Structure formats: structure tokens, C-alpha cells
Amino acid sequence: MEIKITKTDSPKKLIAENELGFGQFFSDHMFIMDYEAGKGWGNARIVPFGNISLHPASTVLHYGSEIFEGLKAYRTESGEIRLFRPMENIRRMNDSADRMCLPKINEEDFLQALTTFVELEKDFVPYSFGTSLYLRPYMFGNDETLGVHTVKRATFMIIASPSGSYYKEGINPVKIMIESEDVRAVKGGTGAVKCGGNYAASNRAGEKASKVGYSQVLWLDGVHRKYIEEVGAMNVMFKINGEIVTPMLTGSILPGITRKSCIEVLKDMGYKVSERLLSVDELVEALENGKLEEAWGCGTAAVVSPIGRFCYEGKEYDVNGGKIGAVTQALYDTLTGIQWGKKDDKYGWIYKVC
Ligand SMILES: *Cc1c(COP(=O)(O)O)cnc(C)c1O
């Protein structure tokens, strides 16, 4: 695929690494390509970062036809810039496109877009351990009509945001509210798809939880309000009486790449990992009789995020004295070690860009 590159004539000053935060600053350029039914994808280009213009009837603004991905570019101590399992993101985005009737992208073209873009923006990949250049590929339907149908035009973009360490102040366990009113997804819906709409509908429960001091919501299944699904933008895992348990992918849970990687690492460490249904009653019982040893969320942004407290139907339960557990810590050390090049990549998960 040919990618036309137009460089900015006003390069940005780099932001100090301890002031980066998440998703607040953007690199100098962005990748764009356009789709038209009958013609396919074309006009692949990298242009200076800036506002885009949309027709007021553009499909995405009315019917929410949008999907996205999230991955990071890491810098090792020797200066290598690398991605973590990028083909997994590429395939998942095409699965999302399938569900949302958006056009798929050839895998090689997608990888070329990512690597060409990251190489051009390599100065924006920060240096310190834990910091990264967060990459956000996304696609939206862009028909210029209000008719409701499968789109004939779409836009694919990649933007990049230099991001600080998630754990600048150390790994502090988070407090999680188990939501029993709103639901995030149902089987047959879009729970397994990384689409903007899932997030729009989750905000209300998130707001409610944050008002009482809880940072994220743990979702229950939409039919029985009984089985644990996932946390906000993370999958969830538990250590109950020595067994590692994570909700099975029933169709309403996002198939996380960090989840998949954690399962592989845990099995390698010799743990029994069960992907199964886990009811909130079983969880509460384990919390009450001290059998819940550890709980953590896992996703690209935080890698793993220990859970120190749950709240369910007004009752609060502490996990592991509110401290990070040994398994959570080991997973964090293994995955970040591989990503930032401090540990041998024995799984072949690293893709070197430059
Ligand atoms: C992206 C995402 C995750 C985590 O997926 P990773 O591939 O590990 O980053 C989990 N849940 C939801 C809802 C997500 O959008």
C-alpha cells in the first residue's frame, strides 16, 4: 500500500514525561484512509495532526457506527521501538468491523499503517519505564445521508498520544463497585466488540460509582444480573482458594489481549486457570469466608490493576487487606518486563518497529 506523507511545518515541543498523564497530548501527525463501497480502501496518508471536517449527516454522528483499538509503542533501554502483539489488535478490529457492518482492512496494510506511523512519530515515544506512546486506531461510518443502512463510506484513522506511567505513585489497588442496575452488554449485542457505543452507555454507572469513591464498575451479565463479566475497560481475574478464575468469553465480554496474555503466563507459572461462569454470589461468599485471595483487572492501559475493595448492594468487602497480591505482582512484572525489554520475550509477543 502506498502511504503519502505530508510532514508538519510546526513540530511540537515534547512534554516532560512526568506531566504526560493519559491521552491528553498528541503527536505531530495522524494516519487517515478512506473507504468507498465498490472501490475499497484508498488515499492512505499521514498528515499533520489536526481537526477533521465531517458532513453534518455523517453516519457516526447519528447512528454511532464507530469501532476502535488501543495499543502501545514501547521504548527499550537500548532505544528499540516496539509493539506488543499488534496482530491481535488488527484481527480484533476486523472482528469488530464485521459485527458493526464496517469494512475490514487488509491485515498487512493495517500493520504497515501502524509501523510507518510509529516510525515517523518515534521521537514521541517516551523514555522512562512505564511510559509509552499510546496508539488509537479507529474507524467510523461516514455516509453523508440520514438513511439507516450499512455504510458505503468509512474513514480509518490512527492517532498517537504520549502517555505517562499508569503507576506514577506506585501500584495502588482500586475500589470497584459491582453494578446491579445498568448493564453493559447482552449476548448477541456488542459487548465483545470494541465500539464507542458500549462506553457511552456505561458512563452513568461509572458516574454513580465515582460519587461514592469507587473508581470503576464491575458489570454483571445482562440477562440474570448474576454472572461477573468485566470491569470498565478491563477484564477481571480472581484467585479463589488457589484457583485462578476469569469469566469465560460468553459473547458479551470483550476478548482482551492482556487477558489472553495473562492466561498464558499464569499457565506457564503452573497455576490452574479456569475460564468459567462466576456468579456474584460465589464471589461474595469467597469474600466473606476469606477464600478470595486476590482480584485484579487486566487491560492494555494499566497492564494489571489490583482490586483492593468491592462494594455490592451497599456492603463493602476488602481483598487481601487492600494490598496487591503476589500473583498480580508477578503478572505485572512479567508483562511489563517483556514489553519494556527487561525480560526475555520467550512467547514471541514483541514486534520490533525500529
Ligand atoms: C479494550 C478493552 C479491554 C481490554 O482489552 P486489552 O486488549 O487487554 O487492552 C477490556 N474491556 C473492554 C470493554 C475494552 O474496551
The ligand as a Gaussian input file, in Angstrom:
#p B3LYP/6-31G(d) Opt

LIG

0 1
 C      -10.063000      -2.748000      25.400000
 C      -10.936000      -3.337000      26.446000
 C      -10.480000      -4.315000      27.344000
 C       -9.040000      -4.753000      27.431000
 O       -8.537000      -5.272000      26.262000
 P       -6.960000      -5.303000      26.004000
 O       -6.840000      -5.889000      24.657000
 O       -6.361000      -6.139000      27.058000
 O       -6.468000      -3.884000      26.091000
 C      -11.393000      -4.874000      28.226000
 N      -12.679000      -4.485000      28.245000
 C      -13.154000      -3.528000      27.408000
 C      -14.581000      -3.158000      27.482000
 C      -12.296000      -2.923000      26.485000
 O      -12.775000      -1.974000      25.676000

